[in-house]
């Protein structure tokens, strides 16, 4: 069994890592695992490598709640895609040697040194045997080796509803048990310093686990950090009172009392430490979602993003950038995020950039369904080679129904874990995490895509402004009319994100101009002041001098009628559009030229080629009602 996280990897083998962000590495490079459901499916198999997992369990994980009837077929398709990814050149329908079918399910075949979870469990078993036979020093060595493999929550980059499945929760509990056993053995033989880093990480992720916190406090005191031990107890006491309304239990209170009485003395003679853990080589993350197989239009927006990336001067001018003095600026203009919010009828154009420095962050803002995420992902793939140190992707959940938006601290922890840098502080605040994030990015060229932001307060700590790195943020644009008066506070209530609380951003008159109606010839241009979250402006409520510096905003409007027509043609064929031009015009009108709505209609038309487009248009009219 290799003795550290970087040992024992044979040339040409794969490495499966699930003790943290989900990763598969081949020859030191991270593989792009494709669609989120394919990643989740592989994650289910990776938490039980070598053991068959029933298809019904996979379906429950991938579709929490009520899965569709086609779920088993979708699982088979994802398995086929993953097989070709893990074994390039595998003939179609060949089973391969990695993802094997078993009666009623599938299993992942991985050697002991290829899966971090298998190595973690092997070290854990060795530690338990050593502890049971009275050899605490050897037990600490094995437990510490196991904890070094742990990079954060199991499959940390999978969506929350997926990770909530008992399949993943069981592995998280397994890691906690190992951390507790490591602390017990270390306190017994005076080697608490060997397991303290792992205990800190475990306590940071489980701040209400009293048995774990008691061991952390004792270990801090055993390492001579009595003040830190008392501070950890005080933080735990506050968390328990605030979140559960209870006082510390007997075990935690007893640990606190022992520290106060100085009954935990630092060991005078340290036992020789085990070999230092090898430095884990930096692996460039590849987390971008797959690019759309069909992407049309948006040439002006793509050119605008390319211009910012190249660091070329951008000035106010007619065309895609809008006209600074026009009462109706183009909705796809690029503007400063610190422009006066709510400017009545005027789209603030950017001041010219000086020098050849690319913008550190870009916000793509627009209404739901307009194609913000598709544009961001497509452009990110286009420029991926400009960022050789990797591409990160994180869903912020700003407009997710029924769940809170991701808090900045949790978002930073996930980004750090994806970079192989777990948070070190037991009660690290946002400021400390943001500083650690900047340090992890320093000297590297990474692209970070933050999808579906809720408010400025949520994304401000996530914009490191590190030279060579670019952050792309997407956020819904909302109405800027009277309903925006409760914008940012409403966003906080909708998303549950404390970072989004605050007064709404309004224009000089307390409101901004409302958008016009959508017609076949195009919508009335919205008055764009500040980009918006799910219930109003994105939180640009502070004075200009306190706004986020360097954040540029691409205000995304509806595609042109020509681009919308081309989207349909690319998906269902130009011949069908030419045969029924009136029906196509009606479909475009009923869909409001929204790319998401057009994609749904195109999918229906592509699967029912004998179905006239006029019938689809009639269905849309019937769904719309009188």
Order of alpha helices (4+ residues) and beta strands (2+ residues): beta-beta-beta-alpha-beta-alpha-alpha-beta-beta-alpha-alpha-alpha-alpha-alpha-alpha-alpha-alpha-beta-alpha-beta-beta-alpha-beta-alpha-alpha-beta-alpha-beta-alpha-beta-beta-beta-alpha-alpha-alpha-alpha-alpha
